[in-house]
Amino acid sequence: GENVEQHPSTLSVQEGDSAVIKCTYSDSASNYFPWYKQELGKGPQLIIDIRSNVGEKKDQRIAVTLNKTAKHFSLHITETQPEDSAVYFCAASMETGNQFYFGTGTSLTVIP
Amino acid sequence: ETGVTQTPRHLVMGMTNKKSLKCEQHLGHNAMYWYKQSAKKPLELMFVYSLEERVENNSVPSRFSPECPNSSHLFLHLHTLQPEDSALYLCASSQDYSGWDEQFFGPGTRLTVL
């Protein structure tokens, strides 16, 4: 089955700096890559996603890039704010079936 | 609020107890999921129901028993658990059982097995 690896496991940045989280996947059939944010005491919530026919997608301060050849995708957060502090999970799935394969998570701390 | 609620939020139980976790979604979705979340591990999919029928059962021990009485409710019945079953149990729902549908998660039940 699919194997998703995520790095780093923890990340601390100063407020206003950028943060980058990277994931790799193993199954070339995966074609949907969502990113979820989990705040303390809450369940994960989708923040951005990308499909395999797109190389990059941006939503305000958040962007995701996908390199299908290398089988890796990344989350970029610019101008970080304290409220960005949370655990971020990447995932991979295929259109047929809905099993999301999640990474192990990145705990992001934005230092004011 | 994501439209998915879970009760109780915290549960402490002994190894011989029987308890149930409840999940309710108010989104009109057709698919519901149970996940186990342990520290430093990926979210582990346990069960999937689509249109009230179980479609995935990922080698979960029989001490976990799911029930989906209707498309809005999902239960996880627990009995004779082990300490290693202590974790956060998350419920999620999606519009359909499709690889591209966003999953909406509840806040989870923090389970501690003594």
Interface residues (C-beta under 8 A of the other chain):
Chain A: V4 S9 N31 Y32 P34 Y36 G41 K42 G43 P44 Q45 L46 D49 R51 F89 S93 M94 E95 T96 G97 N98 Q99 F100 Y101 F102 G103 T104 G105
Chain B: T2 V4 A31 K40 K41 P42 L43 L45 V48 E56 L90 A92 S94 D96 Y97 S98 G99 W100 D101 E102 Q103 F104 F105 G106 P107 G108
